[in-house]
Amino acid sequence: MKLVSFNINGIKARGPALTRWLDAFQPDVLVMQEIKSVDDGFPREIFEDRGYQLETHGQKGFNGVAIASKLPLSDVTRGLPGNDDDAQARYIEATVKGAAHDLRVCGLYLPNGNPVELDDAGEPVPGGKYAYKLAWMDRLRARAEALLTDETPFVMLGDYNIIPQPEDAARPKAWEHDALYRLPSRAAFRRLVNLGLTDALRARMQAPESYTFWDYQAGAWDRNDGIRIDHILLCPYAADWLQDCGIDRAVRGEEKPSDHVPIWAEMAV
């Protein structure tokens, strides 16, 4: 199974570039973030004409996640458990039936968290974007714990909006006070990984400059001023099935690209 996460930064803006990439890369399962479309407005034909089953969890103009699969999908759920009042479309799950195993695919678009709003004691201001990010990460960890308890093989992949380590940024000091790299953010990510999850990319390669995002501003792409914020985390069952993992970096240099690039994993599923 060729499994891919791709923050497309707007399905309608990225349509032609996305179709070219789909035809060239031929993923079996594609998890998308920032589709920026309501479900009814999503151009389903891009995927259905190519033999994909499509499941979306959209929101007008913002956020939105989706799963497209050439393999059978079942038991689709939308929204991250733990807060019934959370209306942001950031999470979708489905079971993919592989040739030998079923795999629970958890697609996520983790909150950015900026601006970082802190009180006089240095704690996140309740109701602020940074508090929402950290609370969302607590809920994600709880969901991973539940799947582990049920012994469900799963992968959590998407745009985590987390720079895990200094080597995951071209200029780590420039991000020190940003929600993507602040110590509480990285600690929350580490608590998730420490449940026994495997960072697929780092399990297969330790190459420097393994970035997945370059800002549109200030010539970041030309200067390779990137960061790694898109991740594929595997439970122990799924980690045993990992064959390879990489980043399709070249996509960023093509016409009308997203500011993210695809990250992929080859799975013996």
HELIX and SHEET records of a PDB file:
HELIX    1   1 ILE A   11  PHE A   25  1                                  15    
HELIX    2   2 ASP A   39  GLY A   41  5                                   3    
HELIX    3   3 GLU A   45  GLU A   48  1                                   4    
HELIX    4   4 LYS A  129  THR A  149  1                                  21    
HELIX    5   5 PRO A  166  ASP A  168  5                                   3    
HELIX    6   6 PRO A  172  TRP A  175  5                                   4    
HELIX    7   7 LEU A  183  VAL A  193  1                                  11    
HELIX    8   8 ALA A  200  ARG A  204  1                                   5    
HELIX    9   9 PRO A  236  TRP A  241  1                                   6    
HELIX   10  10 ARG A  249  GLY A  253  5                                   5    
SHEET    1   A 6 GLN A  53  HIS A  57  0                                        
SHEET    2   A 6 VAL A  65  SER A  69 -1                                        
SHEET    3   A 6 VAL A  29  GLN A  33 -1                                        
SHEET    4   A 6 LYS A   2  ASN A   7  1                                        
SHEET    5   A 6 ILE A 263  MET A 267 -1                                        
SHEET    6   A 6 LEU A 242  ILE A 247 -1                                        
SHEET    1   B 6 LEU A  73  ARG A  78  0                                        
SHEET    2   B 6 TYR A  91  LYS A  97 -1                                        
SHEET    3   B 6 ASP A 102  TYR A 109 -1                                        
SHEET    4   B 6 PHE A 154  ASP A 159  1                                        
SHEET    5   B 6 ASP A 230  LEU A 234 -1                                        
SHEET    6   B 6 THR A 198  ASP A 199 -1                                        
SHEET    1   C 2 PHE A 213  TRP A 214  0                                        
SHEET    2   C 2 GLY A 226  ILE A 227 -1                                        
END                                                                             
